[in-house]
Amino acid sequence: MSIGHTLLGLLESGPRHGYDLKRAFDEKFGHDRPLHYGQVYSTMSRLLKNGLVEVDGIEAGGGPERKRYAITEAGITDVERWLATPERPELYLQSTLYTKVVLALLTHRDAADLLDTQRSEHLRTMRALTDRKRKGDLADQLICDHALFHLEADLRWLELTAARLDKLREAVAR
């Protein structure tokens, strides 16, 4: 995820302080990985330097001055360009799981046991996501669906690999 573009997009609704941006980000996108304040302020500093935001006001308070940021026309154009650019699909060609299976076979360990253990972990994660989806709002349901579909694909791969272990063992032994 591009944090800079996400913060810029949040600024399109109007100027905000860094604290407000962090709170909005965490509420909409950071359920599992909230932003650190330092990440927000370093990103805003970079966006300011690049002319994508401007300081709309500074408020003095009991602590450090609070800058209110506003998106610039260049920032709006940058968000539009980012939104219009398709994300490159993840190919998973350097899968850690695949590496573990091949290494298990190369070192004469039980790859079937590894696959069974991984299948159990995937199913446990899917149950937790399904529970979260059931209790969540629409945004949470959609993000859980995205993760669940990926996990379902992984499960299909685990089953296919388990069915082909003998052939894979022969192939990697060469």
URGIRA-V102537 format. One record per residue. RES is the residue in three letters. SS is DSSP state (hx for helix, st for strand, lp for the rest). PHI is phi in degrees with one decimal (* if undefined). PSI is psi as a letter, one per 30 degrees, with the letter a starting at -180 (NA if undefined). Layout:
res->(RES	RES)
ss->(SS	SS)
phi->(PHI	PHI)
psi->(PSI	PSI)
This chain:
res->(MET	SER	ILE	GLY	HIS	THR	LEU	LEU	GLY	LEU	LEU	GLU	SER	GLY	PRO	ARG	HIS	GLY	TYR	ASP	LEU	LYS	ARG	ALA	PHE	ASP	GLU	LYS	PHE	GLY	HIS	ASP	ARG	PRO	LEU	HIS	TYR	GLY	GLN	VAL	TYR	SER	THR	MET	SER	ARG	LEU	LEU	LYS	ASN	GLY	LEU	VAL	GLU	VAL	ASP	GLY	ILE	GLU	ALA	GLY	GLY	GLY	PRO	GLU	ARG	LYS	ARG	TYR	ALA	ILE	THR	GLU	ALA	GLY	ILE	THR	ASP	VAL	GLU	ARG	TRP	LEU	ALA	THR	PRO	GLU	ARG	PRO	GLU	LEU	TYR	LEU	GLN	SER	THR	LEU	TYR	THR	LYS	VAL	VAL	LEU	ALA	LEU	LEU	THR	HIS	ARG	ASP	ALA	ALA	ASP	LEU	LEU	ASP	THR	GLN	ARG	SER	GLU	HIS	LEU	ARG	THR	MET	ARG	ALA	LEU	THR	ASP	ARG	LYS	ARG	LYS	GLY	ASP	LEU	ALA	ASP	GLN	LEU	ILE	CYS	ASP	HIS	ALA	LEU	PHE	HIS	LEU	GLU	ALA	ASP	LEU	ARG	TRP	LEU	GLU	LEU	THR	ALA	ALA	ARG	LEU	ASP	LYS	LEU	ARG	GLU	ALA	VAL	ALA	ARG)
ss->(lp	lp	hx	hx	hx	hx	hx	hx	hx	hx	hx	lp	lp	lp	lp	st	st	hx	hx	hx	hx	hx	hx	hx	hx	hx	hx	hx	lp	lp	lp	lp	lp	lp	lp	lp	hx	hx	hx	hx	hx	hx	hx	hx	hx	hx	hx	hx	hx	lp	lp	lp	st	st	st	st	st	st	st	lp	lp	lp	lp	lp	lp	st	st	st	st	st	st	lp	hx	hx	hx	hx	hx	hx	hx	hx	hx	hx	hx	hx	lp	lp	lp	lp	lp	lp	lp	lp	lp	lp	lp	hx	hx	hx	hx	hx	hx	hx	hx	hx	hx	hx	lp	lp	lp	lp	hx	hx	hx	hx	hx	hx	hx	hx	hx	hx	hx	hx	hx	hx	hx	hx	hx	hx	hx	hx	hx	hx	hx	hx	hx	lp	lp	hx	hx	hx	hx	hx	hx	hx	hx	hx	hx	hx	hx	hx	hx	hx	hx	hx	hx	hx	hx	hx	hx	hx	hx	hx	hx	lp	hx	hx	hx	hx	hx	hx	hx	hx	hx	lp)
phi->(*	-88.2	-64.6	-58.5	-65.3	-64.9	-64.2	-60.6	-60.4	-66.1	-75.2	-63.8	-80.3	143.8	-60.6	-148.1	-82.0	-56.0	-60.5	-66.6	-63.9	-60.6	-62.6	-65.6	-60.8	-60.1	-68.2	-91.0	-130.4	-104.4	-51.6	-99.9	-141.7	-64.4	-72.4	-87.2	-56.9	-59.5	-66.9	-63.0	-71.3	-69.9	-66.6	-63.9	-62.4	-65.7	-64.2	-64.5	-61.1	-86.2	76.7	-92.0	-135.7	-136.6	-81.6	-93.0	175.5	-129.1	-115.6	-88.3	-147.8	-70.7	-116.9	-66.9	-60.8	-106.2	-88.1	-105.3	-101.0	-130.8	-77.4	-95.8	-59.8	-62.4	-66.0	-62.6	-61.5	-64.3	-64.1	-60.0	-64.0	-63.8	-64.9	-80.4	-89.9	-66.5	-76.0	-73.4	-62.3	-74.5	-93.8	54.8	-80.1	-116.4	-70.4	-61.9	-62.9	-60.4	-59.4	-62.6	-62.8	-64.3	-64.1	-60.4	-67.6	-64.3	-101.9	59.6	-98.6	-83.8	-69.0	-63.7	-64.5	-58.4	-64.1	-63.2	-62.9	-66.9	-59.1	-61.3	-66.1	-61.8	-64.2	-61.5	-65.2	-64.7	-63.3	-64.2	-66.6	-64.2	-64.3	-61.4	-62.0	-61.4	-91.2	-88.7	-81.3	-59.7	-61.8	-65.7	-62.0	-66.9	-68.0	-67.5	-58.9	-57.5	-66.1	-63.2	-63.8	-65.8	-65.8	-62.4	-63.7	-59.9	-61.5	-60.9	-64.4	-59.2	-65.5	-63.1	-65.3	-60.3	-69.7	-107.4	-57.4	-62.6	-66.1	-65.2	-58.6	-64.8	-65.8	-79.3	-77.6	-71.4)
psi->(k	j	e	e	e	e	e	e	e	f	f	f	f	l	k	l	l	e	e	e	e	e	e	e	e	e	e	e	f	g	e	f	i	l	k	k	e	e	e	e	e	e	e	e	e	e	e	e	e	g	g	f	l	l	k	f	l	k	k	k	a	f	b	l	k	j	k	k	k	k	k	l	e	e	e	e	e	e	e	e	e	e	e	f	j	k	k	k	k	k	f	h	f	h	k	e	e	e	e	e	e	e	e	e	e	e	g	h	l	j	e	e	e	e	e	e	e	e	e	e	e	e	e	e	e	e	e	e	e	e	e	e	e	e	f	l	a	e	e	e	e	e	e	e	e	e	e	e	e	e	e	e	e	e	e	e	e	e	e	e	e	e	f	g	e	e	e	e	e	e	e	f	f	NA)
